[in-house]
Structure formats: C-alpha cells, structure tokens
Amino acid sequence: MYRTHTCGELRLENVGTTVTLAGWVQRIRKMGGMTFVDLRDRYGITQLVADANSAQAVADAVASLGREFVIQATGRVAERQSKNAKMDTGDIEILLDQVNVLNPSDIPPFTIEDVSDGGEELRARYRYLDLRRKPLKNALTLRHRMAHEVRNYLDAQGFMEIETPFLIKSTPEGARDFVVPSRMNPGEFYALPQSPQTFKQLLMVAGYDRYFQIVRCFRDEDLRADRQPEFTQIDCEMSFVEQEDVLNLFEGMMRHLFKTVVNADIANPIPRMSWYDAMDRYGSDKPDIRFGMEIHEVTPLVQGHGFSVFDSVEYVGAIAVPGAAAYTRKQTDELAEWVKRPQVGAKGLVYIKMNEDGSVKSSVDKFYTEDQLRAVAAEAGAAKGDLVLLLCGAKRKTQTMLGVLRIEMGNRLGLRDPKVFAPLWVVDFPLLEWDDETQRFYAMHHPFTAPKPEHMEWFNSNRKEDLEKVCANAYDFVLNGTELGGGSIRIHQADIQKRMFEVLGISSEEADYKFGFIINAFKFGAPPHGGLAFGFDRICALFGGQETIRDYIAFPKNNMGRDVMLDAPSAIDDTQMEELFLKSVAPEKK
Ligand code: ASP
C-alpha cells in the first residue's frame, strides 16, 4: 500500500497515529536543526518534519530531496507549534520515521505555485506540470463537477446520453471543416463534426425523444477571440416540444448548475428579449444586462438642422454614460479616436456633456440650440452629470458600434461585476441573414432551423424583403454579454427542408449530395423536434469567474491552433502520405 491518507486529509483528531503519505515535494525549508518538507498531492499539502531526533536514514533521505521529487513518507501525526490557518492541514505535521524516494525529478522549468514564474508558452509546453498548480486543479475540478451535475439533471429529466461519430460528412454550422483522409477509400475524406446537429435530429426520427451528449466539436476557424479548434458542447435535442418546453427545461438545467456548482441563485424566470429589441436597445444579440446605458434612436431629433453628417444617414443613436460629463477634452478626444479603431469602425463621435452645474456643452454646439441638445440628451435618458455619446450611419451597423462602445464604457466604469450573473434568453431571431458580398441569404442559426409557422407565406415568397422578415423559433442563452448556448425548433418536413436549401441558394443536387440522408429521413415519420447546445468550456470559465476557456481544458491549443507540448500539427512521413494517396504542396517551412 502506497499511502494510508492523502495530503489534504489529516487533522488534529489524527494526532498520535502513524500514517503514510505519497506525493510531490512542493518546497523544502531548513530552520536550525529542522527540515520542513511540504508534500503535495491532488488533495492538498501536508508538512513533514525531520529534526535532530530523526534517524540518520531519514536525515540523509531528506537531504537528497529536490522540488517535485515523488516520495513516500511515513511518520507520526503531531500537533503543530505554530499553526497555519490558511492550510486545511495547518494544525498538524508529520514527524518523519521513513522517507522513500519513489522517483527523483529534474528541476522544473517554472515554479509550481499558485502564481507561477513561468510564461504562458513555457507552461503550455510543460502542461502536465502546469496542471499540478492549484488554480488549474480547481478549474478542472469545477469542470468535472459541472459535467456531473449536467448528467444528474438531464438523467432525472429522462434524457439519454448517446454518442455520435466523429468521422462523418460535412456539417452545417458555418465554419470550415477539419478533414481526415480515408486510406481505405482513396481520394476521399471524412469531416470532423462541427456539432452533432444532423445526428441528434436523426435520433429524434429514430424515436429517442430526449437526447444529450457532452461532446467534442471541431471547427477550423481563425482563433482570434478566446476560441479553440476543438471544444465541448452540452448538446441536446427533444421531440414533441415547442420553444417554451425547451426554454423551461434548460432554464431548469442552468438554475440547477448555478445552485449545485457555485451556490448562486439566478433570476426566476430568466428574462427574455427578442433579437430585434436586443439589437435596438443594446446593439448586440448577446446583451450584457448587468448595466443600463441603453441605446436610443435620436434620428428625428438631430436631422434637419444643417449638420450634414447626421442629415445624410439612415440612423443616429445615442447612449448616456453616467457621471462622465466631467470628462476632459483629452478624454473625449481619446474616445473619438477609440471609436475609429477597426474593432468599432465608426467614422467619428459626437458628444453632449450634461454638466453638473446644469450647463450643456457639445462637440456640435454650432448646429444645435441648447434646447435641441437637451431634447437629444433627454431621449437618451441622460441626467445631470452624464455624457451622451452619438454615432451615426446605417441602422444595424451603427447600433452594433454603439453596442461595442457601451460595453467599453461599462468596462471603464466598472459596471461589469464578474460576481453578478445576469442571464437572458434572446428569442425570435431572424431566420435568414442577407450577405451583400455574395448576394445571397445565409441561415442565421443553421439550415435546419424552422421558420415560424405564421411566417410561412413570407418564407415561400421570392422577394428579398419578405424573406428578410421571416423569424425563427431560435433562441440563445446569454450570460453577462456572452452567448453560452443556442438552439432552435427544427424543420421536420422534407418539403420545407428542401425549400430552405433553395432559399439558401443551394441547388437540389448539392442539397441531395450533402444532406440527402436527412431529407430522406424526414420522409419516414419525423416528429416535431427542437433542441440546443451549450458551450461547456465557456460555462465552466464563467462559473469560475475567468475570461479564458483555456484553463478549463486539460490540454488546450494555442491561438495558432497548435499543441505546443505535442508539437502538433506536424508533417507525416512519406509512407503515410503515399498510403493516403496524398501529396503536399505546402510551402517549405522556414
Ligand atoms: N448545433 C447547434 C450549434 O452548435 C446547436 C443547436 O442548434 O442545437 O450551435
């Protein structure tokens, strides 16, 4: 037997007993004739002591130890002279009788402490050492708890966990596929699933009316923001449901997770907002509703007064930033520059200061009377002391820019408290999105999302204006300005699915080639169904109060999609290439 207890277990009541622990040497301190060794395992840290009374063998062994050696230590539990209230085991220590070195260690390339001295790249290369650190251990523990509670909840609701294949054919989530060449089928490729979307729908056709899976998804996207090429979803689908059933059930799941994993109570019921409201009021389909500063349209108030910039646009919108009227010229200039960054893309910024002393000052004083400026500020909901910021241009684009500005001001004013959880369902998404560049419609969610039954007439029309008005019973779960999940009620009729492909400009040959299997399945008694998927890594990070998902994934990739520990991706040898009937035309690596 390697150990009788773990390093996080012993307390005062164990004093006097002889125990054996096993673990890693965290730290060694010599004080006078005494040597203290902190021994660490997954469960905690326990202090070991060798002193003048210890046997020579113990003294020798302890003298040979270095950081991260794996040892087995036997000794008697004793009450500490100076207790450490910060450690669970801080009341006791082990007076060593015997020390066995199970395996020595090279000096680790960085310190295995809560705050390490190692840079990101170095820690990624030695991920297994980084994972020994407590913050990462806590992150993975939270992830485990979360998965466990997801299963508890969904199992109790009658869901079955069913695995779906990874080697499949292209799926339609709108990203690029990762592909895998088939040796047995020369010149042919599998695609890795961007999600199990089509499979879960086929499971509904098969009659498994409540399905879920905690499943890996693969999307070959540029990894700017905090994304990973492979990530995990809580993927779910249900039959004989309407949107209301799906929202209620998963609201329950989120409430269960908040309660059991972080002991937090969230709004009940979770508020809902239509996509149109979200765009008009927050300039985003994932509004952060922890703070106000809503967007207000002021177009009619500012047009027709000789300011040509406003007169020539479709839309002028404003936000009122609380308490920011005191901004100096330098600060407003900086903001005006800030909105011109490519991430925002505004051409310029107009402001109105509602000074504390009741006076009004604006960058467009020349064109407007004080009363006119006050009317604009009132429309934006500004009070004394607020700074009103205005942007203009095409409606949706400008709202989106105001949304970005709103979040930035929220950050600057400290209004986005990570300890506050403000969930929201965004509903009634448009079914389709027009793309000017390619001059065609794209599915806003994915091509299996059903048009609202009351919008079928528009859906069957060939006029762009009609198609643009079609809404879907599609919904996103948003938390603190982050989309955590989304789904929809699906198409379950072969003819509507065919029409959807037609609307998307996919020829019937292409539709048959890519998705014939599902159109076909819909001919054999497909039940009405719908579902959704949550981003599991992201939920874990948010619950853990972190921005980045990387810490919640045991072996993540860097932002070039590389695993720097494995050094993958990498070239494969010529024989393998030949077997797969592949030839590389990649440029030589420098
Ligand atoms: N497959 C969708 C996604 O990955 C989720 C869903 O519609 O259920 O976003």
Residues whose N, C-alpha, C, O or C-beta is under 5 A from the ligand:
A	BS01	LIG	Q194 S195 Q197 C236 G486 G487 S488 G531 L532 A533
